[in-house]
């Protein structure tokens, strides 16, 4: 929305923002109103320069339970159905949609939310269903519309497909139905949970539109027509945009290799059969207040940011935890003589301006008391150490990872010459590590 250039346009813009504000208040969101909130201005002697009158709404919502996570990935489970819920109560419109833009048009009418109270009610009911573990998977109708939403729900694995029937939805135009971006969601639920009864009792309109299949096929029925889509081909098209950007960032060879491999890296997990996830299984008292006599220290430098959660993790594991800053070691206030385990925590020590943890490593190497404390700690045979992220980089810089090897690892630039972060599988092989021995055979996920 560009800035108004006269009083008439200013008034219309004000009314538009006021309408947004009224809707936000319905949802419990407070935003500023008034003509002064419409745009920023710079006043000169003979003129005024307006910045674009962009409406920005910020909202904060409480998360009651961080374990109640709904993934957009379809679960390949029998006896489940997909429901479509339209939040907008509006007709299907293509104005402003990705589809309209792709064919070089803007469209005349964009979908709106016609009943804010209904929108709020649907949102609240969905939150209740999530809290009651009644929703297996869910995805909002966003860029690309219903067809893109359904496809994206199948892209995360190589086995699942969908059988979809949209005949119960009152829209004759299949293009509008598939590509309009009316606010709404798709949810996957167990059929025996009778979610229909809950939605009907709350007065919420919904459509049961289909089921997952194990054939990797995607069929859509609409009235008397049937459409078949190749999921894997469309997934390649969907990912191609990322490939083209990657090609500009790190070159054709590496980008193409990633493009060919992304579909071969499906995540699978395997947990120890005796693992329950309960702290009590490991004799951990979450509310322990008595010391155990086994002492750990987190080692931190200016710029690190993983110290508090690591301290808490060590506490839960049964350690009495001590906070040690590099200034404590440099001054000699701390010698680590009574410490059984040290953890170099993660973050960005010294802003990494000299490279990965090089500044932090220098604080040990060029300060006699700090270096002696560390050397003496590693000379003992009753100690354990861990380096995470920036702390791992520090341990490599100090030669602590494999001190008995002639050839030491180095922290070098990635072949792509850019920062890389991916969620990967790791398998715990046979080992004699005090940290990993009990997890042999597990297949886990890690960033």
Residue, then its C-alpha position, 0 to 999 in steps of 0.5 A: x500500500x503506497x503513501x497517500x498523496x492527498x487528504x481524500x486518499x489519506x482518509x481512505x487509507x485511515x479507514x482501511x487501517x482502522x478496519x484492520x485494527x478493529x479486526x485485530x482487537x477482535x482477536x485480542x491484538x492491540x495495535x496503534x491507530x490514528x493518522x500518525x500511525x499510517x506512515x513515517x514522514x520527513x518534513x522539509x521547508x517546502x515539502x513532505x516526503x512520505x515513506x510507504x504506509x505499511x501496516x505492521x501488526x505484532x502479536x504475542x501468544x502464550x505457548x501452554x505446552x511446547x511438546x504439543x507440536x503439530x507437523x505439516x507432514x502427513x502421517x502414513x497411518x490407516x484409519x485417518x482422514x483429512x479435513x479442510x476448514x475454511x476460516x474466511x467464510x468468503x467465496x474462493x477468490x484468486x486476487x493477489x494469489x501466487x497463481x494470479x501472479x504466475x500468469x501475470x495478473x493481479x486479480x480483482x478480488x482478494x479473499x477476506x475474513x468475513x466474520x472475525x468472531x468465527x475466525x477466533x472461534x475456529x482458532x480456539x477450537x483447533x487449539x483445544x484439539x491440539x491440546x487433546x492430541x486429536x490432530x496428527x498433522x496440519x498445514x495452513x492454506x498459504x502461498x499456492x493455495x489448497x493444491x500446494x498445501x496438500x502437496x507439501x504435506x506429502x513432500x517430507x517422505x517417499x512413500x505417502x500419497x493422497x486420495x482427495x475428493x473435493x466434491x462436497x465443497x460448493x465451488x464449481x471452478x476447480x482453479x479457484x478451489x485449488x489455487x485461491x488462498x482463503x485463510x484456512x487449514x488442512x488437518x489429519x485426524x483419526x477417524x475413531x476420534x469423531x472430530x466431526x461431532x466436536x466441530x459440528x457442536x461448535x458450529x464450525x464448517x468443515x469438509x472431509x476431503x480424503x485419506x492418505x495412501x501408501x501408493x505415492x499417488x495423488x488423485x483429486x476428484x471434483x464433481x465428475x472430473x478426476x485429476x492425477x498428479x505426480x508427487x515426485x515430479x512436482x516436488x522437484x519443481x517445488x525444490x528447484x527454486x532453492x536449487x537456483x538460489x543455491x547455484x548462485x551462492x555456491x556454484x553449479x557443481x555443489x548445488x546440483x549435487x544437493x538438488x539430486x540428493x535431497x530426496x534421498x535423505x529421508x529421516x528415520x529414527x530408532x530409539x533404544x527399546x528400553x528408553x521411555x523419555x522419563x527422567x525417573x528411568x535414569x534416577x534423575x530427580x527434577x527437583x533435587x536440592x541436595x548436592x551429589x558431590x560430583x562437580x561440573x563447570x560450564x566454561x564461558x567466554x564473552x559472546x557465548x550463549x548456551x550456558x544456562x541450558x547446559x548448566x541445567x542439563x548438567x544439573x538434571x544429570x546429577x552434577x553440582x554445577x559451577x559457573x566459570x568465566x574465562x576471567x576466573x581462570x585468567x585471574x587464578x580465582x578458579x583452578x578446576x582442581x575440584x571439577x570432574x567435568x567441564x563443558x565449553x558451551x556454544x555461541x559466538x565467543x568474541x563475535x568469532x571475528x578471528x575465526x571459529x573460536x580462535x579468540x577464545x583459544x587465545x585466551x587459554x594459550x596466552x594466559x599462563x594461569x588459564x593454560x595451567x588450569x586446563x593442562x592440569x585438568x586433562x592430566x587427571x584420569x577422573x575427568x570428562x569434557x564436552x564441547x558444543x558448537x563454538x565450544x567444539x571449535x575451541x577444543x579443536x583449536x586447542x588440540x583437545x579432540x584427539x591429542x594422541x594423534x599426529x594428524x589433528x583436525x582443522x576448522x576450514x571453510x565449507x566447500x560451498x563457501x557459505x554457512x551450512x546448517x541441516x537436520x541430519x540422522x546420526x547412528x550410534x555405532x558400537x563404542x566405549x564412550x561414557x556418554x554414548x555407550x548406553x545408546x548403541x544402535x539408536x538412530x537420532x536427529x541432530x542439527 
